[in-house]
Amino acid sequence: MILKETLREVVKSQQLDLSSLEYGVQRESLNQINLNLPYALILSGIRRCGKSTLLRQLMKKIGKFYYFNFEDTRAASFEADDFKKLNDIFSEEYGDCDYYGFDEIQNVQRWERFVRSMLDRKKKFVITGSNASLLSKELGTRLTGRHLRYELFPFSFKEMLALREKKAGIDSFEEYLSKGGFPEYLKYGKADILRELLDDIIARDIVVRYGLRSSKTVKEMSLYLLTNVGKEFSYNNLKKIFSLGSVNSAISFVSYFEDSYLLFTIPKFDYSLKKQLVNPKKVYSIDNGLSSVNSTSFSSDKGRMLENAVFLHLRKKYKDIFYFNRKGECDFLVKENGKISSAIQVCYDLNDENKKREFDGIVEALKEFKLSGGLVLTYNQEDELRIDGKRVLLKPVWKWMLEN
């Protein structure tokens, strides 16, 4: 519980701070979000990726709105019953308003009850949160059919160019490939920003939230997975490496990492869902810069950095992504409307030594799924080939990112 006058001071202080903050680089998703729909709009994503900035940009489009940031330490004692006080303060200080902007609302238990009651009164909400599973659980209980989710990632290559005021090209892409897309790191270049971010996610979004006893094991496993981007792993192997009590512990830890948007896993494609579940998965990081700063071995492997950048670009648009491994291997299969729609291979430098392996893998995938052509994404090579009746297009990743 929080006293009304204390809450009033926090509200007024936050509103004042909000007016002094920069508008920031316009996010690509800004114009994709319809603010007039009768739903709660949920912006979810990893900490420090720019959710609050996007919220401010959306609020600026609206004009008048109520705002509250639940991460404010002065509001640490805020409970669900305090929403009535908050609503009264909004009305007393700023008059009537139809829009609410709530930052990091997952910190308040049962918040969805207030939102649902106000949706019934034709009010509109834009809400941010840093935990996918927690928000999903709460949305499923009280907001079923009354919310739309938008995932936000660190900056894309195009957004990075706008922030850094640079032109697209191989030099600017090299910077993006190594530094990633976290706005503050791109601005200030201090590695401690990303080291502290990882510690913050481990401590607040995982250890505290799930009541875990050993932060050391969680941190070590996160670093192991962030270091092994693009590689296969199994839960049983994680259990052995980190001396866990059971495979279920490994499964839980990985799900915590995914729920906090720290990393993603993709399954090996199989027509059998049961086999998909038991086959080894591949892991990808939320950001190249985050992995590079926290792991020297990752930063020295340009091929895996390129593959991770491609995955992130795909993941922003598609949820169903697989890897292909039969006689040959293909890095990514994209599934749309119940069927595989595209096959993508990533190769940093295509040469005489590796071209047979790379082409064999993608052509096998194209034949398996009856696709007419596929894409081989490279660091800076461009070409078009016909192989076994299949069209294979070679394209630099940076050009592909700007086109898509």
N, C-alpha and C positions, 0 to 999 in steps of 0.2 A: 504494500500500500504506500502511496505517496501523498503528501499533503497538497491540497489544491493550490495554495499560494506558491509552494515550491515548484509545482508543475507549471504554474503560470510563468514564473521566471524563466524556466527552461524553454518553454514555448517561445517566449518573446526573444530570448537570447538566440535560439536557433534560427528564428525568422530573420533576425538582424544579420547573423552570420551568412545566411543563405543569400541575402541580397548583395553581399560583398564578394562572393565566390565567382571565379571565372566561368564563362559559358563553356569553354573547352572546345576541342575539335568535335565537329558534328559527327555523331555516330551514324553508320550506314543504316542501322535499324530504325533510326528516328522516324523516317517517313513511311516505314512499313507498319507502324503501330497506329491503329484506329482508336482514337480516344473517345469516340462517341458511342461505342458499343456498351450495352447494359451488362458488362462483365467486370469483375476485378481483374486487372492486368498485372500479371506477376513477372517481374524481371529477376531472373535467378542467374547466378554465376559466381565464380571464385572471388574472394576478397580482392579489393584494389584493382579490379578490371575496368572500373568506370561505371558501375551501376548507378551510383549517386549522381554522377554527372549526367547520365542519360535521363534520370528522373528529373533533374533540374531543367534539362532541355525540353522535356515533355511538358513540364509545368509552365515553362515560358510560353509554349504554344497555347496553353490554356488561358493564361493570364492570371486569374484569381484562383487560389487553392489553399487548403490547409496543409501544413507540413509538420512532420515529427520524425526525428531520428532516434530509434530505440537503442542505438549503440552508445548514446550519450551516458557517461558514467553517473551523471546526476539523476538519471532516470532508472538506475539499477533496481530500485525497489518497485518499479511500475508493475502492476498486476492487471489481469483482465477486467476486474471490477473498476479500475481507474479510467477506463475508456469513457465512461459517462462524464467524469470530471474534465477529461481532455476535450470532449465534444462541447461542453459548456464553455470552457475557456476559449476555444476557437470562436464560438458564436459571440461571446462577450467582447473579445478583442478585435475580431475582424468581420463581424456580421455574417449574413447567410452566405453559403458557398456550396456548390455541388460536387467539387472535386477534393479528394484527399490524396496526399503523397506521403507514404510511410516507408521509411528506410530501415532495413534489417529487422523486420517485424518478427522473425522467427525467435527472437529473444523473449517474447511474451507468450506464455502458454494460453491456449484457448482464444487467441486473437481473432480466429476466424468467426467466432460467434458475433462479435461486434460488426465485422465487415458484412456478414450475411444480413444482419438486421438493417444495416444502412443501405445495402443494395436493394432491399425490399422497399425502401423509401426513395428509390430512384437516385441515390447518390452513386458517385463513380470513384474508383480507387485505382491508383498505380502504386504497386508495392514491390519493394526489393527484398531479396533474401539470399543468403550465402550457402544454404543447405538444401539440396534437391529433395532428399528423402523426407526430411522433416516437413517441408512445405507440402510435398505430395500427400503425406499422410493426413495433414490437417485439411488440405483442400478436398481430399476425398471424403472426409467425414461431414463437412458442413457446406462446402462450396461446389458440390458436384453439379456440373452443368452451368456454373455461374462464374467461371474463370477461364482466362487464356494465359498460357505461359510463353514467355519469350526468354530464350537463353542468351546471355551476353558473354562474350569472350574477350580476352585482351585484344589490342588493336590489330586489325588486318594490315596487310602491306599498304593498301591504299590509305588507310587512316594514319598509319605511321608516316607516310609521305606528307600528309597534310600537317601533322604535328611538327615534323622536322623541317618543313618547307623545302622539300627536296624533290627532284625530278625522278621519275621512274627509270630504272636502268640497273645494270649489273652491280654497280657500286653501292647504290642505295639498298638493293636487295641483299647484298652481302651483310650490310649492317642489320637489316631486319632478321636475316637468317640466324645471326649470332646473338643479337640482343633480345629478340622476341618482341612482344607487344604490350608489356605492362607500362602504362603511361608515365608513371613517376620514374621508372628506371630509364625510359627513353629520354626523359627530360634532364635528369641529373646524373645518370651514369654511375651511380654508387651501388656497388655490388651488395653492400649491407642491406639495401632496400629489399632485395629478393631473398637474402638469407633470413632476415627478420620476418618476412612474409611467410616463408615456409614454417618457421618456428611458431608463428601466430596461428596458422591453419592447424598444425599438429596439436597445439595446446588447446585452442578455443573450440575449433570445429570438430575435433576428434576426441582427444583425451578427456576433456571436461564434459563435453556433450554426451559421450557414451559411457562415462564413468570408468575409464580404463585405468589400470594400476601402473603399467609400465610405459612411460612416454619414450624411453630409450628404444625399446623394440619397435614401436610405431615409427619413430624417426628413422631408424636403420632400415626398416622395410621400405619406407617411402623413398629413401635415397637409392636403395637397390633398384626399385622399379623405375624411378626417374632416370637412372643411369642406363637401364637396359631397354630404352625406347626402341620399338620396332622388332624386339626379340620375343620369342615364345616363352611362356612360363606356365607352370602348373601349380595348383594349390598344394598338392602333395610335396612338391619340391620346396615351396615356400615354408611349409611346416618343418621340413628337415633343416633348411638353412638357418631358420630363426628359433629352432627348438621349441616350437609351439606345442601345446597340449593336444591339439586335434586339427584336422583339416578344416573343420568348421571355423576355427579361430582365424585361419588364413583367409577363408572366404569372407568372414566378417570384416577383417582389416581392409581388404581390397575394396569392399563395398563402401567402407567409410571414406576411403580415398576418392572413390568415384562420386559419392554423395557431396563431398566438399569441392568437387570439380578440380581436384589436384591432378588427377590422371583419368584416362579412359582405357577400357579394354575392348578388343574386338574378337569375335570367335572365328575359328576356321569354318569355311562354308561346308555344309553338308546338308543333303536333302532330309536327313533324319535330325529332328530337333534334339532327340536324346543324345545323339553323337556330338552335336554342336555343344551341348552342355558339358560333356566330359572331355572333349578334345582340348589340347593346350590353347591358350589365348595369347594374343599379342597385346602389348601395353604401349600407350602413347602419353606424352606429357601435355599439360595444359599450355606450356610455353617453353620455347627454346632457351630463352634467357634464364628462366627459373632453373631449368636443368643444367645449363652451362655453369652458372654461378655456384651451384651446389655440387657439381661433379666435374672434375677435370677430364675424366675419360670420355664423357659425352661431348664436350666442347671440341675435342680433337677429331671427332668422327663426322666429317661433313656430310657423308651419305645419309647417316641416320638423322642428322639435323634437317636435311632436305625432306626426307620421308615424313618426319614429324610435322613439318610445316604444311606439307600436302594434306596429311590427315586432318589437321585442324581446320584447314580451309574446307575440306569435304564435310567435316562434322558439323560445321555451322549450318549446312543446308540439309544434310541427310542424317537420319538416325540409324538406319540399317546398313552398316558397313561390315564387310567380312574380308578375310584374307583367303587366298586360294592356294592349296598345296596338294598336288597330285603327283604326276611325273615331274612336272615343273612347278614353279611358284609364280604367283602374281600378287602384288602387294595389296591392291584394294579392289573389291567388288562392291558396287552400289546397288542396293535393292530398292525398287520403287513399284508401288502398286502390286506387290506380291511376286515380282520377278526381277531377276538381275538385269539392270539396264545399262551398266557400263563397267568396263575393266580398265584399271589404271596401274601402270608399272612406274616405279620411281627409280631412276639411275643417275647418280651424280655425274658420271662421265662415261658415256658409251664408247667402247673401243673394241678392237679386234679380239681381245681376250674374254670379254664378258658379253658381247652382243648375242652370241648363240643362246646363252643361258637366259638372258633377259627377254629375247624375242620368243624363244620356245615357251616360256612361262605364260606370256600374255596371249600368244596365239592359241595355246591349249585352252586357256580360259574362254577365248572368243568362240572357239569351236564348241566347247561344252555348253555354252549358253546361247549359241546361235546368234551371235552378235556380228554385225558386218565390219566393225572396226573398233580399235582401241587406242589408248593414249599412253605414250611413254614420256614422262615428265623428267626433264634434265636440268642441270644447273644453267647451261647456256647453249644448248645445241638445238638445231631446228632442221627438220627433214620430213619427208613423207615417203612411205614405202608400201609395197604390196608383197605380203608374205603368205603363201598358201591360200591365196584368194582373199586375204583379209587386209584391210587398210589400216596401217599402223602410223599414227601421226606422232612425230617427235616435237616437243615444244618446251621452251624454257619455263620453269615454274613461275617466274615473276610475270611473264606475259600472260600465262594462263590465269593467274590470280586476278589480274586487272580485267580480264575478259569475263570472268565468272564471279 
